[in-house]
């Protein structure tokens, strides 16, 4: 059974940090790029970061560039998203998703973890 388990969300004050984890199982993790998406209430889902299967290539949306860092540990089948300097506008449900490195379509999705940035 394929699973992507996102965790690490919570309530944090503006300027604070959180580290999200996406633990994968049930597929060949090393063959898949992993992305983080987020969706705030009333807004469209936004792709915010992606990392290639090897970890050599990364992508960041302008909204998070310089504040968020994506990384992966293929030995642990886990991708991380370190989020620093959090802003209230980062409040959303964060999802991880997996796609084969050579395709643009995401095959697998996690269940989401809530991040709330508020004082």
C-alpha angles and dihedrals in degrees: 000000000000115000135177110185115193117196143156101075124135147122117311135167121247110279092028131118139238133180118214123201130202113196116195133199139162098047139061098278094189090063096055136081113219126213137188119221130180135199125196122197110282093006135102121258111270128205105223107170142002136186127199122239092262094042092238096113127051137177131201130187114235089247092066104024112129093016104059128054125195122203139160140210108204091188088062097035088234137129122199134203114200108199119194134173090025119199131201088251089064088070107120145105108281121213133186122212137184131218133171109266092244098049136066097213118096111227100185134038134190125225098252136245125230120239117189121184111193141131 
